[in-house]
Amino acid sequence: MSIVVVCCVQIFDYMFPTLVIAIMAILNDGAVLTISKDAVKPSPTPDHWNLRRIFFTSFALGLWNTAASLLLFCLVQYTLVFQVFSMPVLDHAQLRGLIYLHCSISGQITIFATRAVPGYFWQTRPSKLLLAAFFVAQIIASAVGGVGFFYYPMDGETDFAGCGWSYVIFAWLYSVAWFMAMGPYKNLAHGIGTRLFEHGEEEMRPEGPRTRSHPVYGRVGGFFHFNLRNVWPSLRVADHSVQEVSSRGEDVPRTSFEELPRPPPPRNSLDVVPV
């Protein structure tokens, strides 16, 4: 939404009310919180964040949604394609309602496309809580975009009005159509990001399942097998070699919290230390 607002202001001198952006942030961010309860498959191996690839893919998806919003803006503002289907002409205030609704839907529906990377949204089923939060937020957004605020704040620059229910239906169809095409585009962007940024990134993941070994500590359980080179490859000790320091670390047993000594429990609940 922020990229769309900046483009509209800088290119088309088209302003958006602050209230609309605040409403979108509240609705979408509240629904995004339910991602913590989403049903996803855990990775079979320890993950290593490739932040450059993540930023590249995120930027590509942001450009995708921005292009969809700007295309919708130009179609409504500078063409009569909707009047062919007997849809009313929108003024500037009503167009803000349509753009707001599209940005709200397209921004949050992207969550379902990014749940499977690489892959497609139908390969993993989202949780019921995430689906419920999405539809509740977008139903409210549809009401705001369809009805509007009756040209509030009436300053001539950021007036906000409803686009009408015919355009609400079109905004949903338009957003879903771009969402369906986002899958191949996302996989392409992810593949390009992998080719660009996979070299020079050390994948800190062992060969085999998660419970088999660790790239730093060695095998799970038993004694503490510490590989100092994996943690600090450039370490140089003046008096001791890296092999000597590592061998000393291997002699330290791995003790769990259950084996640590604990203080005795109080004799009763009324034991209070006088002040």
N, C-alpha and C positions, 0 to 999 in steps of 0.2 A: 504494500500500500504506500509506503514512504517513497519508493522509487517512482510509482505512478504519479503521486502528488507533485514530486519535484519535476518530472517531465511535463506534466500539464501546466505547471506554473511557468517554467522556463521556456517551453516551446510554444504553448498555446495561450499563455497568460490567462490561465483558467484556475480559479481559486477553489479551495475546499475548506469547509468550516472545521474548526478544531473539535467541536463537539462530536462530529461524526467519527473522526479518527479515534477519539477517546472511547466511544461506544464500541468500535470494532476491536480495540485493544482489550477491553474488558471481556467481551463475548469470546473472542478467539483465544485469548490467554487463559481464560477460565476453562475452556474446553481442552486446551493443550495439556493442562495439569493431569488429565485422565490418562495420558500416555504412560504414566508410571504404573497403571493397572492394566496395560495392554497385554494381550496374549501373543507372545513372540517366542520363537525357538532360540534357545541358548546356543551360543557358538560351541562346537566340540573342542576347540583349542583356545588357549588364551589369546585375547585380541590385542592388537597394537594399533593405536590411532595413527592413521596417515592424514594429518591435518591439512596438508596441501591438497590432497585429492578431495577431502571433504569440502574445503572451501571452493575448489574449482567446480565440483558438482552442484553445490548450493548456489553459486553464482550463475551457473547455467540454468538451473530451475527458476531462479529469480528473473532472468532475462525472458524465459518462456512465458511466465505469468504477466510480466510487464508488456511484452509484445501483444498478448491477448487483450489486455485492457486498453492499450493504445489503439489497436485495430477496432475494437468496439467503439471507442470514443470517436474515431474518424468516420466510421460508418454512420453513426447517428448524427454527428455534427455536420458532415459535409456531403452526405448522400441522401437520396430519397428511397433507398432500398426497402425500408420498413413500410413505407406508404404503399408499396405494391401489394402488401398483405393487409391493407386497410388498418394499419396501426397508426396512432396519432403522432403528430410531430411534437417532439420534446423541446421545451425551452432549457435554458442553462440550469435552472434550479432542479428541474425534473431529471436532467441528464446526470446531475450529481447523485441523485438517488439510485439511478441505474448503475453508475460506475461504482458506487459504494457497495451495492449488493454483489456485483461481479467480483470485486476485490475480496470481499468477505468469503464468498463461496470458494473461489479459486485458491485463495491463500490457505484455507484450512483443509480443503480436499487434497492438497498436496501431501498431507500426512500419510494418506493411504497409499500414495505412489512410492513414498520413500521407506515404507516398512519392509520392502523386499528389494535390496540392492546387492547385486543385480537381480532382476526378475520383474515380475508383474504383480499388480495389486491383488489379483484373484488367487495367487499361490498361497497366501496366508490369510486366515480369517481374523479380523480385528475383534477385540473384546466388545461385549455388549455395552459396557460403560462408555467406551470411546465412541461407539456409534450413537448412543443416546445423547452424549454431550455434543457431538457434531450436529445432529438434527435439531436439538433444542436451540443451540446458538444460531443456526442458520434460519430457523423458523422465525425467531425474533428479528434477525437481520432482514428477512424477506418482508416482514411487517413494517420495519423502519424504512426500507427502500421503496416499498409499494405505496405507503401512506405518506411518509415524510413528516416534516415538522411545519407544514403550512407556510412555507417560505421564510421560516425563521433563519437568521436573525434580522431579515429585512433591511440589509445594508446595501443591497444592489450588487455585491461582489461574491458573497458566500451564502446566498439564500439556498435553502434546502427544501425540496418538495418531493412528493412521491412520484414515481415513474409510471404507476398504474400496474394492474395485475397482468395485463398482456405482456408487458416488458419484464415482469417478475418471472413469468414462465419462460420467456426467451432467455433471460439471464441464467436460469438453471440449466436449460438445454445447451446454451453456449459454453458454460463452464464445464459441464460434463463432457462435451465433445472435445474440448482442449485437454481435459484430464485423461480421456482415453488415448489420445495421441501422445501424452506425456511419457508413457511407458517406454516405447522404443527410443525416444529422445533422451530420457534419463539413462537408459542402458548405454547409449552411445557416449553421452557425456562421462559416465562412470568409466567406460572403457578407455576413452582418451585420457582421462585423469590418471588411470592406472598406468598407462604407457608413459605418460610424462613424468610421473612422480614416484614410480615404484623403485627406480634405481637410486641408490644412496640411502634408502630407508631400510634399516635392519629389521627384519620381521622377528620379533621376540616371541616366537611360538615354537614349542618343541614338536618333534615328529611323533604323532600319536595322540591319544585322547588326553583330556584335561587332567585326569587322575594319574597319569603315568609319570611325568617328570616336569621339572620347572627349569627354564633356561638359566636361572641364577642359582637356585638352591639345590638343583639336582632332583633326585627321586623324592617323592612325597613319603613322609614317614621315616623312621629310623633316625640316623644321625644327621647332623647339619652339614651338608655338602655345599660349601660356599665357593662359588667361582668368582673371584675378585675381578678378573678381566672383563666379565660381562657387565659388572656394575660400574667399574671405573677403568676403562682400557688404558687411559693415559697416566695412571698412577705410577709414580716412581718414588720408592722409599730409599732414603740415604743409606741406612745401616742394614736394611733387610731387603731381600729380593721379594718379588711378587709371589714366587712359589713358597717361600717361607711363611709369609703372612697368610696365604691361602691354606697351607697345611695346619697352621695353628687354628684357623677358623673351623676346619673339619673336625677338630677334637672336641668342639663344644657340643654337648648333646642337646637335642631339641626337646624341650620340656613344655608340656601343655599347661594351660591355666588350671586344669583340674588337679594337677600334681603339686601346685604351689601351696605352701602352708597358709592357712587361713586363721584369722583371730577367732577365739572361742565366742559362741553366741552369748548374749546377756542372760542372766539367770531368770529374769522376768521382765515384763514390759514396763514395770514401774521403776526400773533402775535408772536414776537420773543423777548425773554428776552435778554436785552443788557448785554454784558459781561463787 
